[in-house]
Amino acid sequence: MESIEAGVSWVNGWLWGSVLLILLVGVGITLMVGLRFIPVRKLPIGFRQLFGKRKEEGDGDILPFNALMTSLSGTIGTGNIVGVASAIAIGGPGALFWMWCTAVVGLATKYSEAVLAVHFREKDSLGQHVGGPMYYIQNGLGKKFVWMAVCFSIFGALAGFGIGNTVQVSSIAHGLEVSLGMPRLLTGLVVAVLVGAVILGGIKRIGSVAGKIVPVMSVAYIGLCGVVIVMNLSSLPSVLIEILESAFSPVAATGGFAGSTIMIAVRMGVSRGVFSNEAGLGSAPIAHASAQTNSPVRQGTLAMLGTFIDTLVICTMTGVAIVLSGVWTQDVQGMELSILAMNTLLPASGNLIVVSGMVIFAFTTVLGWALYGERCAEYLFGVKIILPYRILWVLAVPVGAVMDLRFIWNCADMLNGLMALPNLVALLLLSRVVFSLTRDYFSQDE
């Protein structure tokens, strides 16, 4: 077992040390330049779709809005609270700046993923629209690259049980144990029942539930964090200056924080940013492939809002509150740091804001990743695997609530990195398709 753990740690060190971080940012920049910054320039179009009338726009299984909410349900999770806190605790306030930079180039990545997912999607034997990296690799790159599609699907089907299931449930159980004294096993059993009630209904039920829960939870968390920040508004300019200054210079701090080099700030900001919004990972396009739309580009402009909302809004709220509180220099990380920050700024509110936000965020992540893992398994084994996979997914929930997940965390990081590699290669090789579809769509629009 020690040899396995050492091997997993070595792979993680290689993947997340520089290879993936350079590839993720490099692919994002390449796509952004090739798209002539359309993901930034056309953000208003995405928001008009988000707040406009929700209607069916073509073939598909769920409304485009619900596809975005399903995608957000998978990305808005513990990374928005625990991940941001850890990034700042280890990399200093400057990590938040590099998280923003990652999100900006991630707009182009998420846009391109959704465009390809809709363009190359197909119907399975049940009549469901299925798509994602495995399908745009197979249908876009041809038989020579099917092995990449298979690799992505294997990594995705397995990774879901880590990052999308047991890790999230463990965070829920820990939060409720700390705040309410609720036994971890009881939490796991309750969550398993709720998850089963949703995912056994398939993509339409997941999309419907996500379309109701995600907007409410996002607005509530943003609102509560906003109140905290507004109450300390006079300190906000100095906090923003501190974030920018520490992004380009080493940070010296007291307490448990030993100091940070620029590269640590960059690494933590990029890696935690990707962990949060999943741009480049290849998970979100699986949800967008089910959207009722005949326009890949239209869905792409909606999809990129996922990165904007997840990182540039929700992660920013968490990060600014932590830096604003000044407690990030103490020897505390993760959820405890977020709670301490909120309690410092608004006494007695920390548990309510952080724990309730994390519980709901993590629960919806379990729903979103259930779809991602199921689609990956279906690509490998056909529709006959769907019900067994859903049952196994529900059974894994109480296990995650009670087990030690240090090894699972490491495995999840490794599998996520291995998922990203074939997806990023495919995005580069199919970038001309994205550029062509985008150019044709907006030339007609103009």
Secondary structure as GFF3:
##gff-version 3
##sequence-region A 1 446
A	DSSP	alpha_helix	2	14	.	.	.	ID=ss1
A	DSSP	pi_helix	15	19	.	.	.	ID=ss2
A	DSSP	alpha_helix	20	34	.	.	.	ID=ss3
A	DSSP	alpha_helix	38	41	.	.	.	ID=ss4
A	DSSP	alpha_helix	43	51	.	.	.	ID=ss5
A	DSSP	alpha_helix	64	75	.	.	.	ID=ss6
A	DSSP	three_ten_helix	78	80	.	.	.	ID=ss7
A	DSSP	alpha_helix	82	91	.	.	.	ID=ss8
A	DSSP	alpha_helix	94	119	.	.	.	ID=ss9
A	DSSP	beta_strand	122	123	.	.	.	ID=ss10
A	DSSP	beta_strand	129	130	.	.	.	ID=ss11
A	DSSP	alpha_helix	133	141	.	.	.	ID=ss12
A	DSSP	three_ten_helix	143	145	.	.	.	ID=ss13
A	DSSP	alpha_helix	146	161	.	.	.	ID=ss14
A	DSSP	pi_helix	162	166	.	.	.	ID=ss15
A	DSSP	alpha_helix	167	180	.	.	.	ID=ss16
A	DSSP	alpha_helix	184	199	.	.	.	ID=ss17
A	DSSP	alpha_helix	202	231	.	.	.	ID=ss18
A	DSSP	three_ten_helix	233	235	.	.	.	ID=ss19
A	DSSP	alpha_helix	236	247	.	.	.	ID=ss20
A	DSSP	alpha_helix	262	277	.	.	.	ID=ss21
A	DSSP	alpha_helix	284	288	.	.	.	ID=ss22
A	DSSP	alpha_helix	296	303	.	.	.	ID=ss23
A	DSSP	alpha_helix	305	307	.	.	.	ID=ss24
A	DSSP	pi_helix	308	315	.	.	.	ID=ss25
A	DSSP	alpha_helix	316	325	.	.	.	ID=ss26
A	DSSP	three_ten_helix	327	329	.	.	.	ID=ss27
A	DSSP	alpha_helix	334	345	.	.	.	ID=ss28
A	DSSP	alpha_helix	350	381	.	.	.	ID=ss29
A	DSSP	three_ten_helix	383	385	.	.	.	ID=ss30
A	DSSP	alpha_helix	386	402	.	.	.	ID=ss31
A	DSSP	alpha_helix	406	429	.	.	.	ID=ss32
A	DSSP	alpha_helix	431	445	.	.	.	ID=ss33
###
